[in-house]
Amino acid sequence: MAGHRGGLTSKIHAVVDAFGLPIGLSLSEGQAYNGHQAAPLQSNLPENAIVLADRAYDADIIRDLITSQQAFPNILQRRRCPPFSKYLYKMRNLVERFFNKIKHFRAIATRYENDPRDYMAGVKLASARIWIKFNESAT
């Protein structure tokens, strides 16, 4: 997060579980390559996890990171044809739904905070509220 602003030039990266609940969050510059955030976010994957990602994360280093943790990458590829399931890829909508939920928080949707630490704190607060709401509905 050091060296960049929050606000309109920020990009949120998220890892969600099978319920669409956030389990990893990071923030980067808007123009930065998405793959740089993959390593910190995917460093503690559960064994046999299936990682669904779009083309922005299609890199051998990211695939190798995932397979080194006994997990399976299902990443939409640009050129080559490693194993890929269109059926599983449809489940990537869970992360899109997560982003839709946090956009209901006005300070996040409008990117009001210019300090990246404050902006990330708002994202984490919104994520905590999503977790709380999920757990309240489960009881």
C-alpha positions as CSV (number, residue, x, y, z in Angstrom):
1,M,0.0,0.0,0.0
2,A,2.9,2.3,0.5
3,G,3.5,4.8,-2.3
4,H,0.0,5.2,-3.6
5,R,-3.2,7.0,-2.8
6,G,-6.6,5.7,-2.0
7,G,-9.6,7.1,-3.9
8,L,-10.2,6.7,-7.6
9,T,-6.8,5.3,-8.4
10,S,-7.1,2.3,-6.1
11,K,-8.0,-1.3,-7.0
12,I,-9.4,-3.7,-4.4
13,H,-8.3,-7.4,-4.7
14,A,-10.3,-10.0,-2.8
15,V,-10.4,-13.7,-2.2
16,V,-13.7,-15.1,-1.1
17,D,-14.7,-18.6,0.1
18,A,-17.5,-20.9,-1.2
19,F,-20.1,-18.7,0.5
20,G,-18.8,-15.5,-1.1
21,L,-17.4,-14.3,2.2
22,P,-14.1,-12.4,2.1
23,I,-11.1,-14.2,3.4
24,G,-8.3,-12.1,1.9
25,L,-8.2,-8.4,0.9
26,S,-5.6,-6.1,-0.5
27,L,-5.3,-2.8,-2.2
28,S,-3.1,-1.7,-5.1
29,E,-2.6,1.2,-7.5
30,G,-5.3,1.3,-10.2
31,Q,-2.8,0.9,-13.0
32,A,-0.7,-1.9,-11.4
33,Y,-0.6,-5.4,-12.7
34,N,-3.1,-7.6,-10.8
35,G,-0.7,-10.5,-10.5
36,H,1.5,-8.7,-8.0
37,Q,-1.4,-9.1,-5.5
38,A,-1.9,-12.8,-6.1
39,A,1.0,-14.0,-4.1
40,P,0.1,-12.3,-0.8
41,L,-3.6,-13.2,-1.2
42,Q,-3.1,-16.8,-2.1
43,S,-0.3,-17.6,0.3
44,N,-2.4,-19.7,2.7
45,L,-4.8,-21.7,0.5
46,P,-6.5,-24.7,2.0
47,E,-5.4,-28.0,0.5
48,N,-7.5,-29.1,-2.5
49,A,-8.9,-25.6,-2.9
50,I,-10.0,-24.6,-6.4
51,V,-8.9,-21.1,-7.3
52,L,-11.1,-19.3,-9.8
53,A,-9.7,-16.2,-11.4
54,D,-10.1,-14.2,-14.6
55,R,-7.6,-13.4,-17.3
56,A,-5.8,-10.8,-15.3
57,Y,-4.3,-13.5,-13.1
58,D,-3.3,-15.8,-16.0
59,A,0.5,-16.2,-15.4
60,D,2.6,-19.2,-14.9
61,I,4.0,-17.9,-11.6
62,I,0.4,-17.6,-10.2
63,R,-0.5,-21.1,-11.4
64,D,2.7,-22.5,-9.9
65,L,2.0,-20.7,-6.6
66,I,-1.5,-22.3,-6.5
67,T,-0.3,-25.8,-7.4
68,S,2.6,-25.6,-4.9
69,Q,-0.1,-25.4,-2.2
70,Q,-1.9,-28.6,-3.4
71,A,-4.7,-26.4,-4.8
72,F,-6.1,-26.3,-8.3
73,P,-6.1,-23.2,-10.6
74,N,-9.1,-22.6,-12.8
75,I,-8.0,-19.4,-14.5
76,L,-9.4,-18.1,-17.7
77,Q,-6.5,-18.3,-20.1
78,R,-5.4,-16.1,-22.9
79,R,-3.3,-18.3,-25.1
80,R,-2.5,-21.8,-24.0
81,C,-4.9,-24.5,-22.8
82,P,-4.2,-25.9,-19.4
83,P,-7.1,-27.7,-17.7
84,F,-10.1,-25.4,-17.4
85,S,-13.7,-25.9,-16.4
86,K,-16.3,-23.5,-17.7
87,Y,-18.8,-24.9,-15.2
88,L,-16.5,-24.1,-12.2
89,Y,-15.6,-20.7,-13.7
90,K,-19.3,-19.6,-13.4
91,M,-18.9,-19.8,-9.6
92,R,-16.5,-16.8,-9.9
93,N,-19.6,-14.7,-9.6
94,L,-19.2,-15.1,-5.8
95,V,-16.4,-12.6,-5.8
96,E,-18.4,-10.3,-8.1
97,R,-21.3,-10.5,-5.7
98,F,-18.9,-9.6,-2.9
99,F,-17.8,-6.5,-4.7
100,N,-21.5,-5.6,-5.3
101,K,-22.2,-5.9,-1.6
102,I,-19.3,-3.6,-0.5
103,K,-20.4,-1.0,-3.0
104,H,-23.6,-0.6,-0.9
105,F,-21.3,1.2,1.5
106,R,-21.2,4.7,0.2
107,A,-17.7,5.6,1.3
108,I,-16.3,2.6,-0.6
109,A,-18.4,3.0,-3.7
110,T,-17.5,6.7,-4.0
111,R,-13.9,6.1,-3.0
112,Y,-14.2,8.9,-0.5
113,E,-11.0,8.2,1.4
114,N,-7.8,9.3,-0.2
115,D,-5.4,7.7,2.3
116,P,-5.0,4.0,1.3
117,R,-5.0,2.9,5.0
118,D,-8.3,4.6,5.7
119,Y,-9.8,3.3,2.5
120,M,-8.7,-0.3,3.3
121,A,-10.1,0.1,6.8
122,G,-13.5,0.9,5.3
123,V,-13.3,-2.1,3.0
124,K,-12.5,-4.3,6.0
125,L,-15.3,-2.8,8.0
126,A,-17.7,-3.4,5.2
127,S,-16.4,-7.0,4.9
128,A,-16.9,-7.6,8.7
129,R,-20.5,-6.4,8.3
130,I,-21.0,-8.9,5.5
131,W,-19.6,-11.7,7.7
132,I,-21.8,-10.6,10.6
133,K,-24.9,-10.5,8.4
134,F,-24.1,-14.0,7.1
135,N,-23.7,-15.4,10.5
136,E,-26.8,-13.8,11.9
137,S,-28.9,-15.4,9.1
138,A,-27.3,-18.8,9.8
139,T,-28.5,-18.8,13.4
